[in-house]
């Protein structure tokens, strides 16, 4: 798999950007909701620009 260019952030950083807890973001991910994520090895990361776009659209 090839990653798109950009800055990638972890679950804690993404949750902070969205104003939710990391646990809620993990729940959303398990339900197929929230911003798109990518798994690198055993680590889930989010493209920063995707999280920002999601926040603008869904978090006001």
C-alpha positions as CSV (number, residue, x, y, z in Angstrom):
1,X,0.0,0.0,0.0
2,X,1.3,3.5,-0.8
3,X,0.4,6.4,1.5
4,X,-0.7,9.7,0.2
5,X,1.7,12.6,0.9
6,X,1.0,14.7,3.9
7,X,1.3,14.7,7.7
8,X,-0.1,11.8,9.6
9,X,-1.1,11.9,13.2
10,X,-2.1,9.4,15.9
11,X,-5.4,8.7,17.5
12,X,-4.8,11.0,20.5
13,X,-3.9,14.0,18.2
14,X,-6.8,13.3,15.9
15,X,-9.3,13.0,18.8
16,X,-8.0,16.3,20.2
17,X,-8.5,18.0,16.9
18,X,-12.1,16.7,16.8
19,X,-12.8,17.6,20.4
20,X,-13.6,13.9,21.4
21,X,-11.9,11.3,23.5
22,X,-9.5,8.8,21.9
23,X,-11.9,6.1,23.1
24,X,-14.8,7.6,21.2
25,X,-12.6,8.0,18.1
26,X,-11.7,4.3,18.4
27,X,-15.4,3.4,18.7
28,X,-16.2,5.4,15.6
29,X,-13.5,3.6,13.7
30,X,-14.8,0.2,14.8
31,X,-18.3,1.2,13.6
32,X,-17.0,2.5,10.3
33,X,-17.6,6.2,11.2
34,X,-15.3,9.2,11.7
35,X,-12.4,10.3,9.5
36,X,-10.6,7.7,7.4
37,X,-7.7,6.0,9.0
38,X,-4.8,3.9,7.9
39,X,-3.1,1.1,9.8
40,X,0.7,1.1,9.6
41,X,2.0,-2.0,11.2
42,X,0.1,-2.0,14.5
43,X,-0.4,1.7,14.7
44,X,-3.5,3.5,13.4
45,X,-2.8,6.9,11.9
46,X,-4.9,9.6,10.3
47,X,-4.0,12.1,7.6
48,X,-4.1,15.5,9.3
49,X,-5.9,17.1,6.3
50,X,-8.6,14.4,6.4
51,X,-9.2,15.0,10.1
52,X,-9.4,18.8,9.5
53,X,-11.9,18.3,6.7
54,X,-14.0,15.9,8.8
55,X,-14.0,18.4,11.7
56,X,-15.2,21.2,9.5
57,X,-18.0,19.1,8.0
58,X,-19.2,17.3,11.1
59,X,-18.1,19.3,14.2
60,X,-19.2,22.7,13.3
